[in-house]
Amino acid sequence: MLALALLLAGGAAAGCGGRATTHHKPGTSHEQASGEVGTLLRATDATGHRLREVPAQGAPEVQLTLRPDSEDGWNLQLAVKNYRFTPDSTGGAALPGAGHAHLELDGRKLARLYGPWFHLPAAQVPEGTHTLTVRLYADDHTAWAVSGKPVEGAAQLTATAPGQPGGHSHGDTPPTGQSQSPEQADRTVTITVRDGKVSPAPARTELRRGERVALRVTSDRADTLHVHGYDKELALPAGQEATLILTADRTGLFEVETHGSGLVLTQLLVR
């Protein structure tokens, strides 16, 4: 009896098949908790991210459509199938049919997308005909793939000079990168980026819900400002001050960062 008890205890400790069990919240499978979905290939996409192969049936899908914005640039829509955006778990395990997307212009990354809508400023698109591509990624930054090819969608975009047919001429529109006058805001935060350093040092900017904050940023290199949680972006021309006016209508903690250099500029704490 004692030998039998020890044998049973040893089997329970080892788990099924001698493999340690993974503890996770009820209702979540081992695959979902550990990210063991699909097959991780040695191949990579054009940006160096490894491909995560999944069967064609039930695989994520994406289609990209765009339409001119009445004020500036274009509004992009990502129509996805078998997929959901999960900004809160970015950097975690690869969960089935979940993650984020990358937006590329002629193979050059413009932004990481956490939702189905994105506004592309005209200042970020040179004159001419271009290819916009969106590619779906898992939370662990591997690229979803089917038959060895990344899951992506593309669309053609033609940008013309302001004042030309089909171009974007806005008359009284503020200079490139500027949206509104800082005087229209309740708070103004002035930030400078030089040689990869942020001045003043990144800190929290506390706001009351409903307040308007002006983010005045001068970068020594061309970049893009992104306000997480609000999905607001602003082109930062090299050496020029750019201003984004934001109404803090959502409570929480939101990071403001640059896409190209990956620098955190400030955190908006909205109460």
Stockholm file with secondary structure:
# STOCKHOLM 1.0

chainA/1-271         MLALALLLAGGAAAGCGGRATTHHKPGTSHEQASGEVGTLLRATDATGHRLREVPAQGAPEVQLTLRPDSEDGWNLQLAVKNYRFTPDSTGGAALPGAGHAHLELDGRKLARLYGPWFHLPAAQVPEGTHTLTVRLYADDHTAWAVSGKPVEGAAQLTATAPGQPGGHSHGDTPPTGQSQSPEQADRTVTITVRDGKVSPAPARTELRRGERVALRVTSDRADTLHVHGYDKELALPAGQEATLILTADRTGLFEVETHGSGLVLTQLLVR
#=GR chainA/1-271 SS CHHHHHHHHHHHHHCGGGCCCCCCCTTCCHHHHHTCCSEEEEEECTTSCEEEECCSTTCCEEEEEEEECSSSSEEEEEEEESCEECGGGTTSCCCTTEEEEEEEETTEEEEEECSSEEEECGGGSCSEEEEEEEEEECTTSCEEEETTEECEEEEEEEECCTTSTTSCCCTTCCSTTCCSCGGGSSEEEEEEEETTEEESCCCEEEECTTCEEEEEEEESSCEEEEETTTTEEEEECBTSEEEEEEECCSCEEEEEEETTTCCEEEEEEEC
#=GC SS_cons         CHHHHHHHHHHHHHCGGGCCCCCCCTTCCHHHHHTCCSEEEEEECTTSCEEEECCSTTCCEEEEEEEECSSSSEEEEEEEESCEECGGGTTSCCCTTEEEEEEEETTEEEEEECSSEEEECGGGSCSEEEEEEEEEECTTSCEEEETTEECEEEEEEEECCTTSTTSCCCTTCCSTTCCSCGGGSSEEEEEEEETTEEESCCCEEEECTTCEEEEEEEESSCEEEEETTTTEEEEECBTSEEEEEEECCSCEEEEEEETTTCCEEEEEEEC
//
